[in-house]
Amino acid sequence: MKQYTIAQIIIILLASCACTNPSSNDKMLRKEYVLKLDTGADNPRNSEGDFITLKNGRILFIYSHYTGNSADDHAHAFLAGRYSDDNGKTWTLEDTRIIEQEGIMNVMSVSLLRLQNGDIGFFYLRKNSDSDCIPMLRISSDEAVTWNDPIRCINKDGYFVLNNSRVIQLKGGRLLFSVALHKSPGDTVFASIGRIWSYYSDDNGRTWEESMEVPNPDSTVLQEPGLIELKNGDIMMYMRTMSGVQFISYSKDQGQTWSRAEKSNIVSPCSPASITRIPDTGKLLLVWNENGTDQKRTPLNIAISEDEGRTWINKKIIEDNPGGSFCYPALHYLKKEILITYFDWSTRGSSIIRISNSDLYN
C-alpha cells in the first residue's frame, strides 16, 4: 500500500473538498455567535424560529422548544421566547413560554411580522396529526404583552406546511403566505410532492382567501415554498425540490394566480432557502445550502442579488462543517447588523449569529 506524508494527505483532502463542494472558493463570512440553543434533559430539540423588534427597542425571538425524548417533527413542543435588550448582542438565559402546546402533537414554525397598522402578527403551525396541520395567526396590539385568540388561516382540513419566517405583507397591505399540502384527511399516504397554494388577507388577517394552485405539470417534488415581492410588483415564489435546484413560480396579481413551476439558478439540495430584501440597499439577500452534488444541508451560504434574483454575487459561507445539517434560516435587519438564526439537524439545536451589513460586500 502506498504511504503518504501528512502534507500529502492534507492536500488530497483539500482537493476532495474542492471537487464535491461548489462553495469551496467562497469566503467565510465573519460572524459572532450570540445565542446557542443547545439540547438537554427533557429538551431533545430547539427548532427554527423568527424575530421581531418591539417599539421599545427590545428584540423578541420565538422558537419551538421540544419536550420529552423525541426530536421528530411530530413530537411535543411549545413556543418559547428569548429577549435581547442590546441589539442582539446578548439574550435572556431562560425561556419565556409564549404559546403552550395547543396542538395534540405540537406548535412550531413561527413567523413574526410587524403589520402596517402597527400591530404584530404571530403565525405558527398547530399540528394535531399527520393529516391536520394548519397555520394559525395571533395578533398583539400591546407589543407582545398579550395575544388575541388564534385565527385559523386555512378553512379546509389537511397537513399544510408553512415554514418559519415566511409571511410577508405587500406594499399595498395584503398579507400573503404560501403552503405545501401533503395530506388531506381522506388520503392514505403522506405525499412527498406538495401541492402548492398561497393564501392572502386584505383585512389584516381576519379573513383569508385561497389562490390558484401552482401548476406542476411535470409532477416535480415541490415543498416548503417562500415568497418575495419584487420591485416591479410581481411576487416570486421559491420552493425546495429534489432536483438539485430551487424551483420558482411568479404571480402578477398579488398572489391570486401563479405561473408554472420551473427551475431557478439557485443550486440546492432538498432544503429550504430564505430570500429577503435588505432595507437600506434594496438588494435581495439569499441564505441557502449551495450543494447540488448530494442532499446534505451543508455548507450554509449567503449571497446578494442586484438584479432581482436573476444572478447571485458575493457568495460567502456561514457554516461549512461537513457533518452539519443547517436549515430553516430566518433573518432580522438592524441598523448596521443582521441577525441570522438557523437550525442544525445534526445537533438538534439552533444558533443565532450577528453579522455586519458591510461584510456582505467585502
Phi, psi and omega per residue, in radians:
M1 nan 2.352 -3.119
K2 -1.196 2.381 3.124
Q3 -1.692 2.479 3.138
Y4 -2.103 2.535 3.008
T5 -1.323 2.870 3.107
I6 -1.048 -0.703 3.139
A7 -1.094 -0.715 3.133
Q8 -1.151 -0.688 3.129
I9 -1.091 -0.731 3.126
I10 -1.075 -0.761 -3.141
I11 -1.093 -0.729 3.134
I12 -1.108 -0.758 -3.137
L13 -1.126 -0.710 3.117
L14 -1.136 -0.704 3.127
A15 -1.128 -0.702 3.115
S16 -1.063 -0.766 3.129
C17 -1.100 -0.696 -3.123
A18 -1.117 -0.546 -3.113
C19 -1.340 -0.614 -3.035
T20 -1.697 -0.278 -3.076
N21 -1.950 1.889 -3.097
P22 -1.172 -0.183 -3.128
S23 -1.772 0.218 -2.989
S24 -1.107 -0.403 3.139
N25 -1.654 -0.025 3.135
D26 -1.375 2.666 3.113
K27 -1.346 2.669 3.022
M28 -1.405 2.280 3.135
L29 -1.278 2.328 3.041
R30 -1.270 2.285 -3.051
K31 -2.616 2.758 3.066
E32 -2.154 2.134 3.046
Y33 -1.312 2.122 -3.111
V34 -1.953 -0.302 3.065
L35 -2.695 2.250 3.036
K36 -2.065 2.044 3.127
L37 -1.714 1.444 -3.122
D38 -1.412 2.758 3.141
T39 -1.423 2.956 3.130
G40 -2.915 -2.850 -3.140
A41 -1.084 2.318 -3.112
D42 0.995 0.490 -3.120
N43 -2.674 1.279 -3.015
P44 -1.375 -0.155 -3.102
R45 -2.767 2.387 2.973
N46 -2.115 1.880 -2.834
S47 -1.788 -3.094 -2.981
E48 -0.989 2.669 -3.101
G49 -2.656 -2.812 -3.112
D50 -2.722 2.909 -3.037
F51 -2.034 2.750 2.905
I52 -2.600 2.409 3.004
T53 -1.654 2.187 3.125
L54 -1.421 2.866 -3.031
K55 -1.162 -0.366 3.074
N56 -1.495 0.069 3.119
G57 1.649 -0.198 3.123
R58 -1.231 2.470 3.120
I59 -1.847 2.310 3.079
L60 -1.941 2.276 3.045
F61 -2.053 2.200 3.135
I62 -2.057 2.348 -3.100
Y63 -2.520 3.006 3.104
S64 -1.578 2.076 3.107
H65 -1.783 1.935 -3.105
Y66 -1.450 2.583 3.116
T67 -2.194 2.915 -3.138
G68 1.515 -2.520 -3.057
N69 -2.023 -0.175 -3.031
S70 -1.883 2.440 3.052
A71 -1.803 0.208 -3.122
D72 -1.120 2.682 3.124
D73 -0.994 -0.438 -3.089
H74 -1.738 0.110 -3.120
A75 -1.401 3.020 -3.020
H76 -1.274 2.439 3.100
A77 -2.804 2.614 2.971
F78 -2.089 3.002 -3.121
L79 -1.743 2.101 -3.051
A80 -1.965 2.654 3.137
G81 -2.127 2.526 2.946
R82 -2.195 2.628 -3.063
Y83 -2.159 2.591 3.018
S84 -2.226 2.315 3.114
D85 -1.900 0.143 -3.091
D86 -2.351 0.791 3.045
N87 1.135 0.561 3.059
G88 1.518 0.094 -3.126
K89 -1.290 -0.716 3.117
T90 -2.347 2.788 -3.045
W91 -2.367 2.699 3.077
T92 -1.016 2.592 -3.017
L93 -1.501 -0.371 -3.082
E94 -2.052 2.630 3.088
D95 -1.242 2.539 2.854
T96 -1.872 2.194 3.129
R97 -1.280 2.038 -3.118
I98 -1.628 -0.910 3.089
I99 -2.306 2.179 3.067
E100 -1.209 3.005 -3.119
Q101 -1.228 1.580 -3.136
E102 -1.269 -0.660 -3.117
G103 -1.392 2.713 3.087
I104 -1.050 -0.674 3.083
M105 -1.527 -1.095 -3.114
N106 -2.955 -3.071 2.898
V107 -2.250 2.431 -3.060
M108 -2.833 -3.138 3.023
S109 1.053 1.245 -3.054
V110 -1.464 2.408 2.921
S111 -2.213 2.175 3.097
L112 -1.958 2.370 -3.012
L113 -2.537 2.199 2.995
R114 -1.361 1.967 -3.100
L115 -1.331 2.760 -3.089
Q116 -1.137 -0.381 3.100
N117 -1.506 0.047 3.097
G118 1.712 -0.289 3.105
D119 -1.266 2.967 3.059
I120 -1.939 2.203 3.029
G121 -1.655 2.317 -3.074
F122 -2.211 1.780 -3.110
F123 -1.762 2.545 3.077
Y124 -2.837 2.881 3.091
L125 -1.645 2.309 2.973
R126 -1.825 2.025 -2.975
K127 -1.976 2.059 3.136
N128 -1.860 -0.555 -3.131
S129 -2.823 -3.126 -3.138
D130 -1.359 0.093 2.994
S131 -2.277 0.276 -3.123
D132 -2.521 1.586 3.107
C133 -2.482 1.951 -2.935
I134 -2.243 2.359 3.019
P135 -1.187 2.345 3.110
M136 -2.086 2.703 3.107
L137 -2.262 2.278 2.915
R138 -2.060 2.601 -3.106
I139 -2.182 2.415 3.059
S140 -2.064 2.302 3.054
S141 -1.859 0.063 -3.121
D142 -2.215 0.659 3.031
E143 1.047 0.880 3.010
A144 1.199 0.310 3.010
V145 -1.324 -0.776 3.074
T146 -2.338 2.779 3.138
W147 -2.252 2.521 3.104
N148 -1.304 3.050 3.115
D149 -1.099 2.576 -3.075
P150 -1.162 2.477 3.081
I151 -1.866 2.219 3.094
R152 -1.331 2.163 -3.038
C153 -1.586 -0.216 3.092
I154 -2.267 2.216 -3.013
N155 -1.672 0.207 3.020
K156 -2.135 2.800 -3.056
D157 -1.504 2.690 3.090
G158 2.660 3.086 3.099
Y159 -1.766 1.718 -3.081
F160 -1.846 2.212 3.139
V161 -1.725 2.059 2.973
L162 -2.088 1.998 -3.099
N163 -1.203 2.934 3.042
N164 -1.199 2.619 3.069
S165 0.943 0.837 -3.024
R166 -2.083 -0.219 -3.061
V167 -1.512 2.377 3.141
I168 -2.201 2.765 2.983
Q169 -2.077 2.179 -3.096
L170 -1.298 2.868 -3.113
K171 -0.977 -0.605 -3.127
G172 -1.388 -0.059 3.073
G173 1.860 -0.202 -3.116
R174 -1.197 2.313 2.971
L175 -1.491 2.424 -3.006
L176 -2.592 2.349 2.974
F177 -2.542 2.815 3.120
S178 -2.110 2.589 -3.086
V179 -2.377 2.788 3.001
A180 -2.019 2.177 3.080
L181 -1.640 2.152 -3.088
H182 -1.955 -0.340 3.117
K183 -2.798 2.320 3.018
S184 -1.773 2.818 -3.070
P185 -0.942 -0.568 -3.108
G186 -1.520 -0.118 -3.121
D187 -1.310 2.587 3.133
T188 -1.658 -0.320 -3.120
V189 -2.268 2.711 3.047
F190 -1.539 1.954 -3.004
A191 -1.406 2.349 3.059
S192 -1.294 -0.507 3.097
I193 -1.449 1.876 3.129
G194 -1.370 2.445 2.969
R195 -1.554 2.229 -2.906
I196 -1.862 2.224 2.993
W197 -2.285 2.897 2.846
S198 -2.072 2.736 3.079
Y199 -2.204 2.487 -3.051
Y200 -2.431 2.665 3.139
S201 -2.358 2.325 3.094
D202 -1.902 0.222 3.122
D203 -2.297 0.739 3.089
N204 1.007 0.610 2.968
G205 1.619 0.014 -3.133
R206 -1.220 -0.667 3.092
T207 -2.336 2.702 -3.035
W208 -2.333 2.544 3.104
E209 -2.103 2.642 -3.125
E210 -1.723 2.453 3.107
S211 -1.460 3.123 2.900
M212 -1.190 2.512 3.085
E213 -1.144 2.491 3.106
V214 -1.184 2.172 -3.140
P215 -1.125 2.309 -3.139
N216 -2.392 1.155 -3.010
P217 -1.131 -0.384 -3.121
D218 -1.627 0.095 -3.139
S219 0.922 0.737 3.058
T220 -1.195 2.547 3.035
V221 -1.201 1.883 3.112
L222 -1.979 2.324 -3.094
Q223 -2.616 2.745 2.929
E224 0.812 1.131 -3.112
P225 -1.312 2.668 3.024
G226 -2.342 2.925 -3.029
L227 -2.340 2.615 2.978
I228 -2.543 2.346 3.081
E229 -1.473 2.206 -3.140
L230 -1.523 2.883 -3.054
K231 -1.132 -0.459 -3.141
N232 -1.482 0.046 3.134
G233 1.668 -0.240 3.065
D234 -1.188 2.737 3.036
I235 -1.933 2.236 3.058
M236 -1.780 2.211 3.020
M237 -1.806 2.359 3.079
Y238 -2.156 2.483 -3.006
M239 -2.405 2.461 3.046
R240 -1.341 2.611 -3.131
T241 -2.485 3.134 3.005
M242 -1.844 0.371 -3.048
S243 -1.749 0.126 3.121
G244 1.540 -0.081 3.099
V245 -2.522 2.801 2.934
Q246 -1.310 2.531 3.022
F247 -1.744 2.724 -3.122
I248 -2.323 2.739 3.030
S249 -2.533 2.688 -3.085
Y250 -2.186 2.572 3.027
S251 -2.160 2.335 3.089
K252 -1.848 0.099 -3.109
D253 -2.293 0.718 3.044
Q254 1.067 0.625 2.992
G255 1.635 0.176 -3.127
Q256 -1.484 -0.644 3.070
T257 -2.308 2.749 -3.019
W258 -2.379 2.580 3.059
S259 -1.343 2.912 3.105
R260 -1.017 2.383 3.077
A261 -1.126 2.328 -3.106
E262 -2.548 2.872 -3.109
K263 -1.164 2.484 3.010
S264 -1.802 -3.038 3.078
N265 -1.691 0.242 -3.093
I266 -1.681 1.762 3.104
V267 -1.144 2.280 -3.000
S268 -2.884 2.536 2.917
P269 -1.338 -2.983 3.076
C270 -1.377 1.342 -3.039
S271 -2.592 2.506 -3.066
P272 -1.240 2.479 3.000
A273 -1.803 2.941 3.026
S274 -2.367 2.197 3.084
I275 -2.134 2.142 3.115
T276 -2.317 2.996 3.137
R277 -1.922 2.256 3.122
I278 -1.258 2.085 -3.003
P279 -1.058 -0.715 -3.010
D280 -1.451 -0.284 3.141
T281 -2.018 -0.382 -3.083
G282 1.383 0.024 3.119
K283 -1.400 2.763 3.076
L284 -1.531 2.542 3.117
L285 -2.155 2.247 -3.089
L286 -2.006 2.283 2.966
V287 -2.129 2.221 -3.028
W288 -2.922 3.049 3.055
N289 -1.690 1.873 3.115
E290 -1.471 1.420 -3.092
N291 -2.544 1.779 3.136
G292 -1.813 0.089 -3.061
T293 -1.629 -0.419 3.092
D294 -2.656 -3.032 -3.094
Q295 -1.716 0.286 3.110
K296 -1.290 2.463 -3.118
R297 -1.630 0.935 3.072
T298 -2.679 2.481 0.018
P299 -1.318 3.010 2.982
L300 -1.834 2.189 -2.979
N301 -2.118 2.910 3.076
I302 -2.455 2.516 3.136
A303 -2.709 2.862 3.101
I304 -2.114 2.769 3.072
S305 -2.262 2.293 3.089
E306 -1.764 0.033 -3.079
D307 -2.298 0.671 3.030
E308 1.070 0.661 3.023
G309 1.581 0.044 3.117
R310 -1.261 -0.634 3.063
T311 -2.404 2.741 -3.119
W312 -2.209 2.286 -3.039
I313 -2.252 3.075 3.115
N314 0.925 0.781 -3.132
K315 -1.205 2.341 3.099
K316 -2.399 2.860 -3.107
I317 -1.813 2.220 3.030
I318 -1.511 -0.860 3.119
E319 -2.396 2.432 -3.132
D320 -2.302 0.265 3.104
N321 -1.047 2.052 -3.101
P322 -1.117 -0.344 3.102
G323 -1.639 -0.029 -3.125
G324 -1.424 2.913 3.093
S325 -2.522 1.457 -2.916
F326 -1.666 2.272 -3.024
C327 -2.835 3.048 3.082
Y328 0.976 0.976 -3.139
P329 -1.320 2.723 2.955
A330 -2.472 2.493 -3.089
L331 -2.105 2.571 3.115
H332 -2.425 2.141 -3.024
Y333 -1.630 2.219 3.007
L334 -1.830 -2.927 -3.091
K335 -1.189 -0.840 -3.095
K336 -2.150 -0.063 -3.094
E337 -2.247 2.918 3.052
I338 -2.257 2.332 2.977
L339 -1.661 2.343 3.093
I340 -2.250 2.250 3.017
T341 -2.021 2.635 3.083
Y342 -2.754 2.728 -3.118
F343 -1.770 2.528 3.094
D344 -2.088 1.896 -3.112
W345 -1.100 -0.456 -3.080
S346 -1.228 -0.479 3.128
T347 -1.956 -0.204 -3.078
R348 1.145 0.313 3.136
G349 -2.044 2.938 3.130
S350 -2.108 2.738 3.109
S351 -2.261 2.677 2.903
I352 -2.116 2.238 3.061
I353 -2.044 2.793 3.130
R354 -2.182 2.203 -3.131
I355 -2.214 2.814 3.081
S356 -1.574 2.420 3.071
N357 -0.949 -0.699 -3.059
S358 -1.130 -0.454 -3.111
D359 -1.252 -0.227 3.073
L360 -1.213 -0.372 -3.003
Y361 -1.967 -0.179 -3.098
N362 -1.434 nan nan
